[in-house]
Amino acid sequence: DKLPRMRVAFACLVDATHFYTVCSLFSYAGVLCADLNWVSDRNSAGFVAGWLQSSNVFGRVLTSSVWGYIAARYGFDVVFTITLASLFVGGLLFGFCTSLVLAMLVRSIFFGVLNGWAAVFGPYCATVAGEKRQAEVIGMVIAAGNGMQLVGPAVSGWTYQLIPEFPALAPSMIGSCLASLAFCLFCLLHFRDKKTSKSVKNLPEGSEGSATATKRSITQLLCRWPVPLIICMRFSQGFALFAIFEVFPLWLISEQAVGGLNMSEKQVGFLLARSGIWSILYFTFVFPRLTKKLGGRCTSIIVSVLGIIFSTLLPFCTSEWTANLAHML
């Protein structure tokens, strides 16, 4: 069966928008902290930039389970409407922030608390493609997200300080434009499928008439094997992923005297763009085939081992190209 291209495209666009708003800051966070006098210089920007970049994740931790409940109870449309609106408004507000506290609050609330995409994208992909082709659609969505996770910082690095009074405004406006584009596509899908039954259109797979599931206690579900292992793996993977993508640009812009490569935000942008191209190709063509041939567990083991090896080698790179190769792999 053919995949519903419009719905797949919508999922990819929302994931790309989500990752742009979250990750576009990576290439210029340290520079922004120094330019707005939140820190004395770029070399001392790591701690403050880390808090700034992690504020949205903190907000997401508070409400992720709530978004899952809302999606199961009221449907995906509610989640998408609030999420896209918050990404649009948050992008506008963050661009005008000159206070560290306000910047952290904006990112925590609009990119974290009110952003439900990360909690529902898996179930939504399952409803789009069904169980048999779920991995294929998730691979496409992850390709769009990971590609934007790396290309986004490149674009933001190129557009940073186009407006000197508000150096982060131009990159943030791009995120708002992506959110508005995703909302337009969402409205198009909504009106096209208006005649479709609500139980088919809105509810995640398996949620129709799920009286038994709702009666089950959350404690029992969380303790049921292998849910604890999956949560632990997800925590470890998320920690490692964001550590790599947040620490890496800060290391690149640091002076060579403190172990960095002394690169500008535009150079960092180009480097991340090259990694982003590889990420898109990998998750579009390689990952689905690997998963189908080797299975999810075997594929997870292979990529985890490779990730450990190249993450360990990364700090010992002494040039832009070796760092780019290790980061890409």
KAZIDA-V662359 format. One record per residue. N is the residue number from 0. PSI is psi in degrees with one decimal (* if undefined). OMEGA is omega in radians with two decimals (NA if undefined). Layout:
{{N | PSI | OMEGA} {N | PSI | OMEGA}}
//
This chain:
{{0 | 144.9 | 3.12} {1 | 143.6 | 3.08} {2 | 145.2 | 3.04} {3 | 98.1 | -2.97} {4 | -38.8 | -3.10} {5 | -41.6 | -3.13} {6 | -37.8 | 3.07} {7 | -43.3 | 3.12} {8 | -39.1 | 3.11} {9 | -45.6 | 3.13} {10 | -41.8 | 3.12} {11 | -40.5 | -3.12} {12 | -41.6 | 3.11} {13 | -41.5 | 3.12} {14 | -40.2 | 3.10} {15 | -41.1 | 3.11} {16 | -44.6 | 3.11} {17 | -48.4 | -3.08} {18 | -30.4 | 3.08} {19 | -48.1 | -3.10} {20 | -33.5 | -3.12} {21 | -42.8 | -2.91} {22 | -9.8 | -3.13} {23 | -20.9 | -3.14} {24 | -18.7 | -2.98} {25 | -39.3 | -3.03} {26 | -21.9 | -3.05} {27 | 9.0 | -3.09} {28 | -48.0 | 3.14} {29 | -40.2 | 3.12} {30 | -42.1 | 3.13} {31 | -43.5 | 3.13} {32 | -38.1 | 3.12} {33 | -41.0 | -3.11} {34 | -34.9 | -3.13} {35 | 11.5 | 3.05} {36 | 30.9 | 3.02} {37 | -23.7 | 3.05} {38 | 167.0 | -3.09} {39 | -38.5 | 3.13} {40 | 177.2 | -3.08} {41 | -33.1 | -3.10} {42 | -24.8 | -3.13} {43 | 16.0 | -3.05} {44 | -10.4 | -3.00} {45 | -48.5 | -3.06} {46 | -48.7 | -3.11} {47 | -43.7 | 3.13} {48 | -35.6 | 3.09} {49 | -43.3 | 3.09} {50 | -41.7 | -3.13} {51 | -44.3 | -3.09} {52 | -23.8 | -3.11} {53 | -7.7 | -3.07} {54 | -35.4 | 3.13} {55 | -35.5 | 3.12} {56 | -37.8 | 3.08} {57 | -44.1 | 3.11} {58 | -36.3 | -3.12} {59 | -34.4 | 3.13} {60 | -35.1 | -3.07} {61 | -27.9 | -2.97} {62 | 2.8 | -3.08} {63 | -45.7 | 3.14} {64 | -31.3 | 3.10} {65 | -41.6 | 3.13} {66 | -37.0 | 3.07} {67 | -41.1 | 3.11} {68 | -43.4 | 3.14} {69 | -42.1 | 3.13} {70 | -41.2 | -3.13} {71 | -32.2 | -3.05} {72 | -41.8 | -3.01} {73 | -9.4 | 3.09} {74 | 164.4 | -3.10} {75 | -27.9 | -3.05} {76 | -39.0 | 3.12} {77 | -44.5 | -3.13} {78 | -45.8 | -3.09} {79 | -39.7 | -3.13} {80 | -50.1 | -3.12} {81 | -41.6 | -3.11} {82 | -50.0 | -3.09} {83 | -37.5 | 3.09} {84 | -41.2 | -3.12} {85 | -37.7 | 3.11} {86 | -37.2 | 3.12} {87 | -50.8 | -3.10} {88 | -41.5 | 3.14} {89 | -38.6 | 3.10} {90 | -40.4 | 3.12} {91 | -46.8 | -3.06} {92 | -41.4 | -3.08} {93 | -34.4 | -3.14} {94 | -26.1 | -3.11} {95 | -0.4 | -3.10} {96 | 127.6 | 3.02} {97 | -1.0 | 3.09} {98 | 136.6 | -3.13} {99 | -42.4 | -3.12} {100 | -45.9 | 3.12} {101 | -40.5 | 3.13} {102 | -43.2 | 3.13} {103 | -38.7 | 3.12} {104 | -43.7 | -3.14} {105 | -47.5 | -3.12} {106 | -37.7 | -3.13} {107 | -42.4 | -3.07} {108 | -53.6 | -2.99} {109 | -32.5 | 3.13} {110 | -8.5 | -3.11} {111 | -72.8 | -3.05} {112 | -45.2 | -3.06} {113 | 6.0 | -3.13} {114 | 106.1 | -3.08} {115 | 4.0 | -3.04} {116 | -44.8 | -3.08} {117 | -27.2 | -3.11} {118 | -22.0 | -3.00} {119 | -2.2 | -3.01} {120 | -33.5 | 3.11} {121 | -55.1 | 3.08} {122 | -36.2 | 3.14} {123 | -41.6 | 3.10} {124 | -33.9 | 3.11} {125 | -38.5 | 3.12} {126 | -28.6 | 3.14} {127 | -42.6 | -2.98} {128 | -15.8 | -3.03} {129 | 169.7 | -3.04} {130 | -38.3 | -3.04} {131 | -35.1 | -3.08} {132 | 16.0 | -3.13} {133 | -44.0 | -3.13} {134 | -34.7 | 3.14} {135 | -45.3 | -3.14} {136 | -41.8 | 3.11} {137 | -37.5 | 3.08} {138 | -42.0 | 3.11} {139 | -42.9 | -3.12} {140 | -43.0 | 3.11} {141 | -35.8 | 3.09} {142 | -43.8 | 3.11} {143 | -43.1 | -3.12} {144 | -47.2 | -3.13} {145 | -34.0 | 3.06} {146 | -45.1 | 3.10} {147 | -30.1 | 3.10} {148 | -26.0 | 3.14} {149 | -37.9 | 3.11} {150 | -33.8 | 3.14} {151 | -49.4 | 3.06} {152 | -30.2 | 3.09} {153 | -47.9 | 3.13} {154 | -43.4 | -3.13} {155 | -33.5 | 3.08} {156 | -37.5 | 3.13} {157 | -33.3 | -3.07} {158 | -4.9 | -3.13} {159 | 136.4 | 3.07} {160 | 22.2 | 2.97} {161 | -29.5 | 3.04} {162 | 98.3 | -2.98} {163 | -36.5 | -3.11} {164 | -35.0 | 3.13} {165 | 83.4 | -2.99} {166 | -27.1 | -3.11} {167 | 2.8 | -3.04} {168 | -47.0 | -3.11} {169 | -47.9 | 3.08} {170 | -36.8 | -3.12} {171 | -35.4 | 3.12} {172 | -33.2 | 3.10} {173 | -41.1 | 3.08} {174 | -40.5 | 3.10} {175 | -38.4 | 3.11} {176 | -40.5 | 3.10} {177 | -40.1 | 3.13} {178 | -40.8 | 3.12} {179 | -37.1 | 3.08} {180 | -43.1 | 3.09} {181 | -36.6 | 3.13} {182 | -37.6 | 3.09} {183 | -42.8 | 3.11} {184 | -36.3 | 3.08} {185 | -44.3 | 3.11} {186 | -40.0 | 3.11} {187 | -46.3 | 3.11} {188 | -38.3 | -3.11} {189 | -46.4 | -3.12} {190 | -32.5 | 3.13} {191 | -34.5 | -3.10} {192 | 22.4 | -3.04} {193 | -31.3 | -3.10} {194 | -8.4 | -3.12} {195 | 147.9 | 3.13} {196 | 137.9 | -3.12} {197 | -34.5 | -3.13} {198 | -28.3 | 3.12} {199 | -37.5 | -3.00} {200 | -39.4 | -2.94} {201 | -33.0 | -2.97} {202 | 141.5 | 3.06} {203 | 155.9 | -3.12} {204 | 131.3 | 3.12} {205 | -1.7 | -3.11} {206 | -13.4 | -3.12} {207 | 119.7 | -3.14} {208 | 33.5 | -3.04} {209 | 56.7 | -3.14} {210 | -36.7 | -3.13} {211 | -42.0 | -3.11} {212 | -37.8 | -3.10} {213 | -24.0 | -3.14} {214 | -21.1 | -3.14} {215 | 137.2 | 3.13} {216 | 149.8 | 3.13} {217 | -35.3 | 3.14} {218 | -44.1 | 3.13} {219 | -40.3 | 3.14} {220 | -42.6 | -3.10} {221 | -27.9 | -3.12} {222 | -7.3 | -3.11} {223 | 123.7 | -3.11} {224 | 138.8 | 0.14} {225 | 28.2 | -3.10} {226 | -44.7 | 3.11} {227 | -38.9 | 3.13} {228 | -41.7 | 3.13} {229 | -41.9 | 3.11} {230 | -43.0 | 3.12} {231 | -43.1 | 3.13} {232 | -41.4 | 3.14} {233 | -40.1 | 3.10} {234 | -47.4 | -3.12} {235 | -42.8 | -3.13} {236 | -42.5 | 3.12} {237 | -40.0 | 3.11} {238 | -47.9 | -3.11} {239 | -41.9 | -3.09} {240 | -49.7 | -3.09} {241 | -28.2 | 3.06} {242 | -44.2 | 3.13} {243 | -48.7 | -3.03} {244 | -21.9 | 3.10} {245 | -43.3 | -3.08} {246 | -36.0 | -3.06} {247 | -52.4 | 3.11} {248 | -35.6 | 3.12} {249 | -37.3 | 3.08} {250 | -40.1 | -3.09} {251 | -37.1 | -3.07} {252 | -11.2 | 3.14} {253 | 153.3 | -3.13} {254 | 154.9 | -3.12} {255 | -24.5 | 3.14} {256 | -25.9 | 3.13} {257 | 14.5 | 3.06} {258 | 2.5 | -3.14} {259 | -172.5 | 3.13} {260 | 0.7 | 3.04} {261 | 47.6 | -3.13} {262 | 153.1 | 3.07} {263 | 168.0 | 3.14} {264 | -31.0 | 3.11} {265 | -38.7 | 3.06} {266 | -41.0 | 3.08} {267 | -39.4 | 3.12} {268 | -45.0 | 3.11} {269 | -42.1 | -3.13} {270 | -45.0 | 3.14} {271 | -30.8 | 3.10} {272 | -40.1 | 3.11} {273 | -41.3 | 3.08} {274 | -34.8 | -3.14} {275 | -37.8 | 3.11} {276 | -44.9 | 3.10} {277 | -40.5 | -3.13} {278 | -42.0 | 3.12} {279 | -46.5 | -3.14} {280 | -41.7 | -3.10} {281 | -50.6 | -3.06} {282 | -17.8 | 3.10} {283 | -42.2 | -3.00} {284 | -37.9 | -3.02} {285 | -50.5 | -3.04} {286 | -48.4 | 3.14} {287 | -38.0 | -3.13} {288 | -40.5 | 3.10} {289 | -45.2 | -3.13} {290 | -41.8 | -3.13} {291 | -36.3 | -3.07} {292 | -42.4 | -3.04} {293 | -18.0 | -3.06} {294 | 156.7 | -3.08} {295 | -39.0 | -3.09} {296 | -47.8 | -3.13} {297 | -43.0 | 3.11} {298 | -41.4 | 3.13} {299 | -41.5 | 3.13} {300 | -44.7 | -3.10} {301 | -50.8 | -3.08} {302 | -29.1 | 3.10} {303 | -42.9 | 3.12} {304 | -44.7 | 3.11} {305 | -38.2 | 3.11} {306 | -40.0 | 3.11} {307 | -44.6 | -3.09} {308 | -51.6 | -3.05} {309 | -28.0 | 3.05} {310 | -35.3 | 3.10} {311 | -36.3 | -3.13} {312 | -25.5 | -3.01} {313 | -47.0 | -3.10} {314 | -16.6 | -3.11} {315 | 0.6 | 3.10} {316 | 139.3 | -3.07} {317 | -0.1 | 3.12} {318 | 164.2 | -3.12} {319 | -41.3 | -3.03} {320 | -38.4 | 3.08} {321 | -38.8 | 3.08} {322 | -40.2 | 3.14} {323 | -41.7 | -3.14} {324 | -46.4 | -3.14} {325 | -40.8 | 3.13} {326 | -39.7 | -3.14} {327 | -44.5 | -3.11} {328 | * | NA}}
//
